[in-house]
């Protein structure tokens, strides 16, 4: 009799698990209203936000917030956790309107609720065959877009509310080994990035580019990096 009851309970449990697995996943919570990030905000950011890699254009990486102090840091406790992707984790999350945007190795970006860790959306870029995912240290913001440089040598922007691709533009051949791990900087509405200058990618990869943050156009073309450019090119770049 006990064996029959055990089998019955086991079957009920299995049936419950099967039904639960067949249920559709709960929809992601809506992203809070995203206000447009302006050049003025980047130049003088709100203390409660982290809009670029080192928070301010001078690269100090300093937060003026003072709620956490030497006297109470020992009282910090874990509130939430979320697993990240495989690979080297060197990313700096950005925070805007209570949303935390987290760069993962390669082109895997998460948008989560900064208070709860709940996932709003995830973007995974499909890379050409043979292209290795790069280390992704940071991204940039401008308007209502999140801007990044990709493993396949593109500059691209995502809608911060949805994670959908807003625009993309190629900088170099997608398979050239010259991605940038440092991420872009936005200044006066221009997205500025450099390349890695890998020897097998030739001097063509040693460039600094500027693209319009709204249209993705390159208003001034590209400038070779002085490090590996020829003396004549270095003089030309220095005189611009």
N, C-alpha and C positions, 0 to 999 in steps of 0.2 A: 504493500500500500504506500509506504514512504517513497519507494522508488517511482511509483506512478505519479505521486504528487510532485516530486522533484523534476521529473520529465515535463510535466505540465507547466510548472513555473518557468522552467528553462525555455520552453517553446513560446510562452507569453513574452518573456524578456527579449527573445530573438525577434519576435514579430514587432515589438515596440521599437527596437533599434532599426529594423528595416523601414518601418513607417517614418521614423524620424529622418532617416537618410534620404527618403524620397521627397520630403518636404523642401520647398524652395528656400534658399538662403534668405535671411532677413535683409531687406534693402538697406544700403548704406545710409546713414543719417545725412540730412541736407547740410551743405557747407554754409556757414554764416555768410551774411552779405559781405562781399569783398569790395573795399574801397580802393580806388586807383592810387597806386604809389607814384608820387611825383618826384621830380628832381629836388624840390625843396625838402621833401620828407627824407630823401636819401642824405641830403647835406646836413639836416638837423633832425635825426630820427627820434621818435617818441621813446622814452626810456623803457616802456613796456613792450617794445617790439625789437626784433632783430632782423633787419631788412637786407643785410649783406654779410659777406663772410666775416669781417672783423667789426661789424656793426656800424663803424663810421669810416669815411673816406680816408682818414689819416691812419687807419689800420691799427689803432690802439687795442681793439678787442676788449674794451672796458665797459662794464655795465654800471650806470649810476644808481641802480636799485639798491636799497639798503635794508630790506626786510630780513635777509639772511646775513648774520654777522658772526664774528668769531665766537661770540658768547652763546649763540644758539645753533650753530651748524651741527653740533653733536646730536641735536634732536631731530634732524631730517630723517624721514622714513620713506620707503618706496611706496608710491601711490599706484603706478601702473607700469607695465612692461609690454614691449612689442618686439617680436623677432625681426631681424633684418636679414638681408640676402647674404650669400656666401661671398668671400673675397676680402680684400683689405678695407677695413672700415676706418676712413679718415675724414668722414663728412661732418660738416657743420650745419645743423638744422637752421632754417630761417623761420621766423614767426611773424605772422601778420593777421590781424583781426581774430586772434585766438586760434589760428590754424598753424600747425607746425609742418613744414615741408622738409622732408628728410631725403638727402641724396644717398643712394646705395651704389656699390660698385657697378660699373657699366652704366646703363641708362635706365635704371629702376628707381623711380621716385614715388615716395609715399606722402600723402596729405592726411594728417591725423588731427583729432581734437587735442589741443595742448593740455587740456584739463583731465581728460579721461583716457587718451590713447586710442579712442575709437577711430577706425579707418573711414575716411571720407572717399578717397579714391587712390588708385595706384596706376602709374604709367610705366609700361615696359616697352622700350624701343626695340624693334626687330632689326638686328644688325646683319649686314651681308656675311655670307659664308667666309670664314677665315679671319674675320675681324675680332680681335680679342677685346673683351670689356675692359674699360680703363678704370683707374682709380678716380673717384668722383668726390672732390673735396668740398665743393660748394656750388651754388647757383646764384642767380641774380633776380631781382624783381624790377618791373617797371609797368606802369598802368595796372591792368588786372591780369598780367601774364607773369609766369615764372620762366626764366630764360636760362638755357644751359648750352654747353658745348658737348657734342656727342662723340662717342667712340669711333664713329665713321666720318668724322671731320665735317659735321654740320653744326650750324648754330640753329637752335630751335626754341620755340616758345610754346608753353602750355597755358591754357585757360586755368587760372587758379581756382575757379569755382567747380570745374568739371574734370580737369586733367586731360581734356581734349587738345590735340595739336592745333595751335592757332596759326603758326607759320614755321617754315624751316628754309634754310638756304645753305648751299654747299660752300665750303671754304676751300677744301682741297679734294683730291680724289678720295673716295670713301675707303679704299684699301691702303692708302699711304699711311705708314706708321708714324703719325704725327699728331695724335690727339693731345688735348691739353687737360691736365688733371686739376689745375687751379681754379677753373671756372671763370666766367666773365665778370667784368666790372661795368656798371652803367654810370655814365657821366654826361650830363647835358643831353639826355635822350639818346646817347650812342652806346651800343654794346661793344665793349673792347675786349678782345681776347688775343692770346699768343698761342704759338704752337710749340711742340717739343724739340724740334731740330734733331731728330734722330739721324745718324749718319746715312743709313740706307734710304732715308726719305729725301736726301739731297738738300741743297740750299733752298730749294723751292719751298720747303716746309718751314723755313725760319722766317715767319712773317708775324706781324701784329696787324690785326684787322679791326675795323670799326664798322658797325652796321646800325642802321636806324632801328631803334627799339620798337617802333610801331609798324614799319613796312618791311623790315628785314633787308632793305637795300643797303649797299655799301657806298656811302656818299664820297669817300675819299680813296677808294681802292685799298691796297694793302702796302705796308711798309716792311721791307726785309729787316730782320733782327740784326742790330749792329754786330752781334757776337760773331757771326759767321759770314756776313756779307763781305763782298770785295771792298778794297779801299775806296774805289770810286763810288760804290753804292753807299758806303758809310758816310762819305762826304755829302752825298746827295740827301741822305736821310737826315743828317744833322742840320742841313740848311733849311729844312722845311719848316 
